[in-house]
Every structure is written in structure tokens, then in C-alpha cells.
Amino acid sequence: MPELPEVETIRRVIEPQIRGLVITRAVVRRPEVTAYPGADEFSRRLVGQTISHMTRKGKFLAIHLESRERVILHLRMTGGLLLVPAQCPEEKYTHVVFSLDNGKELRFADMRRFGRFWLLREEETDTCTGMDKLGIDPLASACNAEYLRAHLSKRRKAIKECLLEQSIVAGIGNIYSDEILFTAGIHPARPANSLEQSEWERLAEVIPERISYFIEKNAITAEEYLETKGRDYRNTPFLQVYGHSGGPCPKCRETLCRMVIGGRSSVYCPVCQKENQN
């Protein structure tokens, strides 16, 4: 599943290219992809609308329209956005197509069909997307040691699981939770209530640093994004532990270990991330 750095990369590539354009046609080929409203109303209301800008919250994207309506999108596991000339052959599993007045199309493709769209009016309360349940953005200044400790320090759950809770910090997934905990030197299975103040402070420093680092490493031009169909996540060579179970720790050369926490795979260094800190 794309995590915050990948979703932010999509926003940075797509947003400058569609800003100010008019949607001349909206086609929904899989009605279940438009969660709200129904596919027919979704398509009808979008025709003639001018795109203002795009934003991101956690793993959600929002296309804001000049009418103050907004299209909310969650890519889920396999969804992707491409902006292409209208004459380009469609990718397999293309489910939604927005025709734009510059002769291009914004296309959404999703092999597993878990991705969802919502269209909300300006005055409409968002009761359907789940964005209202999201926690703080990891890049926000308020995502500090005091915030993390206040929300997690009484929890017995493993800190790895806590970092995956979107209601606490929005946008961190399995990949970057491993990277964050490795950089912070905290074992992923440690109960959150066992962390010391210095560790909360270290986490608060590492979370935005790692997220920003991987956003930077993901940077790609619009031409490169189109050529690779939006699937070239360039930060992969810079991952220190995720996907490297059985390989050497980049810090101490000890063999990296893998364990399952809360049903999710976790990779860590048994030396740099000691489970027992006493």
C-alpha cells in the first residue's frame, strides 16, 4: 500500500499539471469505486468543474474544485493516478477517467479495486471518508514528544502497532514504521508504556526526519512519473531495514531479524534495537 511519502509524491507530480483545468467528462467504469455519491451523480456533478488545487491528509488525496466541492481519494493497496494524453492506450484496470480541457485525461487504475472516491459539497460534513478520524500529520510541528507520550505512553500495545494507528499519526505504514524505529533505536515489540521520555523525544525527532527524507528520495519529474506509470518509488534503495531481513545491519553488521507484530511483518536489528532496555 502506498504510504505518506508515495501519496505526497503523487500530489507533487499531478497537482501542478491539473491546476486550473476544467473537467469536461467524468467516466466511472466500476460503480463500487465511487463510494459517495453514486456513480451517476458523481460523474454528472463533476462535468464543467474547474480544478483549484490538491491536498493530502495522511494517505488521502483531495482534489479541490473552484466551486468549493472536493473529490477525496484513497488509493488503498494498488490504486494509482496517471495524467496522460487522451489518445494514450489505457492501463489495465482503469476504473475512473476525468477528461480535461487541455486534451489530457486523469485516470485512476486499481488492480484490486479497493481504492475509493468521494465527492463532497462545500457545506457538507464529511461523515463517509474516515478522514475525520485521522490523527496528526507526522510532518506537523504538533507531532512532538508531548503529543506522542500523551496518546501512547499508557498503552501496552507494541510501539510498532501504535505507529500504524492512523487515528494517532496519519500516514505511517509498515515500511516507514520499521525505518523510523530502526533510526530511533527502539525495538518494534517494545510496549509503548515502556518507553522513556528520552525515547519519546527521539521518536518525535525521527518521525518527521525519516518521512521528509523518503519524500525527498521519491522526487521524480512529471515525465519520469508518466514513463514509469507512477510506480517508480525511488526511495527503495535507501531503505535500511524494511525488506532486508537476513541481511547485515547497516550500522553494526549484525544479521537483521524478522518478526510478526499485530499480523504485520517487522524487520529490526537485535543489537541496535534491544528488546530489553534494562
N, C-alpha and C positions, 0 to 999 in steps of 0.2 A: 504494500500500500504506500502511495506517495505520502511523505511526511512533510512537515512545515518547510524545510529548505526546497523540496521539489515543487510544492504548491506555490511558494513565493517566486521561484524561477519561472513558472508558467505565467504568473501575473506580470512579472517584469518584462517578459518577452511579448505577450499578447496585448497588454493594455495600451502601450503607445501606438500600436498598429490599428486598433479599433476605435480609439477615442474620436468622437465627433462624427462617426459614421451612422447611417440610417439603416435599420433592419427592414429590408424590402419584402422578405418572405421568411417564414419560420416553419420548418417541417419536422414533425415528430413521427418517427417510424416505429418506435416501441412505446406505446402509451404508458406503460408502467414506469418509464424513466422520468416522466413528469409527475412528481408526487402531489403537487398542488399548484394551480387548479388542474382540472382535467386537460388532456392534450389539446382538444379543440379550442378551448378558451385560452390556454397558454399561447398557442400559435396566433390566434386572432388578435389578442391584446398587444403582441409584440410588433406586429406589422406597422411600419411608419414611425416607430420609436427611434430616437436618437441616443446613441451611447454616450454617456458622460465620462465615466471612468470605471476602474476596477479596484476592489479592495480585497484583503484577505483577513480572515479571523480564524486562528488555528489552522485546520486543514480545509476550511470552507473558502470558496471564492464567491465574490459578489460582483455582478455587472450592474452598475448604477445607470439608470436612464435619466434623460433630462426632465421627464415627467415626474421624477422622484420615485417611480416604481423601481424595483430591483429584482434581478434574477439571481437567485442563490444556487450554487452548485457544489456538490460534494463528489469528488472523483471515486471515492471508496477504493477498491483494491486494484482495478485495472483500467479505470477511466482516463481519458486524455483529451486535450483540446488541440486542434490544429487550425491555423488560418492559412487558406490556400486559394489560388486562383480557381474560379468556378469550374473551369474545364478540366482540372486535375481529376484523375480517377479517385474514387472514394476508397478509403481504407475499409477493410473488412470490419464488421460490427459497428458501422457508423449508424447511430440511432437518432441524432438530432442535428439539423443543419440550419444555420442562420445565414441567409443570403444578405449581402451588404451592398450599399450603393456604389462601391468602388470596384465592383466586379469580382470581389472575393467572397469566400464562404468561411464562416467559423463553424467547424464540425466537431461534434463530440462522438468519440468511439469508445466502446467498452465491451470487452470480450465477455465478461461475466454478468453484465447488466445490473450491477449493484449500485452504480452511480445514480444520483438523483438531482432533479431540478425543481425549484420552487419559484413562483412569481408572486411577489408581494406588492400591494399598493403602498403609497406613501404613508397613509394613516393607519395601515393595517398592522395590528400587533402580531408579532411572529410567534405563533403557537405550534408551528409544524416542523421547522427545520432542525430544532435542537440546539441552535446557536445560543439561545438564551441560557442554556445550561453549561456553557463553556466557561472555564476558568480564565485566569490571566494569561496574556501572551508572554512567552518566555523572553521576548525582547523588550518588554515594558520595564521601565525603571522600578515599578512597584513590585516586580518579581524579585524580591530581595530575601535576605535570610530571615527577617522577621515574618514575612508572609509565609514562606515555606514552613518555618517552625510552627507558626500558629495553626496551620492547616494539617500538618503531618506529624508533629512530634509526639502525639499521643496514640498514634496508630501502631498496631502490632504487625501490620502487613509489611512485606518486604519492600524496601525502598524502590526497587525496580518496578514493582507493581504500582506503587504510588506515583511514580513519574509518568506512567502510562494513563493515569486517570485524567481524562480531558476536562473534568469539572474542576480540577486543581490548576493544572498548567496545560494550556491548549496547544496541540501541535506536535508534541513529542511522541514518537512511536518506538518500536522495538530497536530500530537501528541506532537512533541517536541517544536513547536511554543507555545503551551499552557504552557508547562513546563518551557520554557525559560522566558516567560512574567510573569508567577507567581513568579518565583525566583527573577526576576528583579523588581517586584512590579509595573508593568506597565499594565494598563487596555488594553485589546486587541482591543477595539474600538477606542482608542485614535488616532487622526490623527497624522501621522508621523511628520508633521510640528509643532506639539505642544510640542514635546519632548525637554527638556532642555539638555544642554551639559552634566550635571551630569548623566542624564538618558542614553544618548548615550554611555557614559563611562561604565555605569553599564551593559548595554546590551552587549557591547564588551567583558566584563569580563565573563558574564554569558553564552553567546552562546557557546564558546569552553568548558567551565567547565561542562555544562549540557550534551553536546554531548559526551565528554570524559567519563563522569560519566556513561551514559547509555551504551556506548560501553563496559566499564568495567563490568557492571552488566549483560550484554548479554553474557559474556565469557562462552564458552562451549567447551568440548573436542570433537574430531572427532567422538569418539564412541557414546557420548551422542547426537551429532548432527544427526548421522545416525539413532539412535534408535528412535528419535522424528521426523524423516523425515524433519529435518531442520526447524521445525515450533515452537520450544520451545524458545520463546523470553523471557528471564529470567528477563528482567527489568520491566515487568508488575507490580509486587508488589511494585516497587519503584516509580511509577508514583504518583505525589502528587495531581494533579487536573484532568488530562485527564481521562475521563470515570467515574468521581466521582461526577457528578452533583447531587445536593440534599444531598450530604454527608457533613461532617464537614471539614472546612478548617484545614489543618494540623498545621497551625501557630496560628490562633486566634479562631478556632472552629465555626466561622460564617458559615452559610449554603452556599455551593458553588453554583453558578448560571450558567446557560447555556444560550447562545445567539447565533444567526446565523450571521456571518460576511462574506460577499462575498460568500454566499452559503455554508460556512463551519461552522460546529458546534464548538463553543468555550466555554470552562469552565474556570471560574475565581472566585476569592473571591472579593465581593463588598467592603470589608473593607481593605484588603491588597493591592488591585489593584483599587484604587479610580479612577472613570472616570474623575472627575473634580479635578484637582490638585491645583486649586487656593484656 
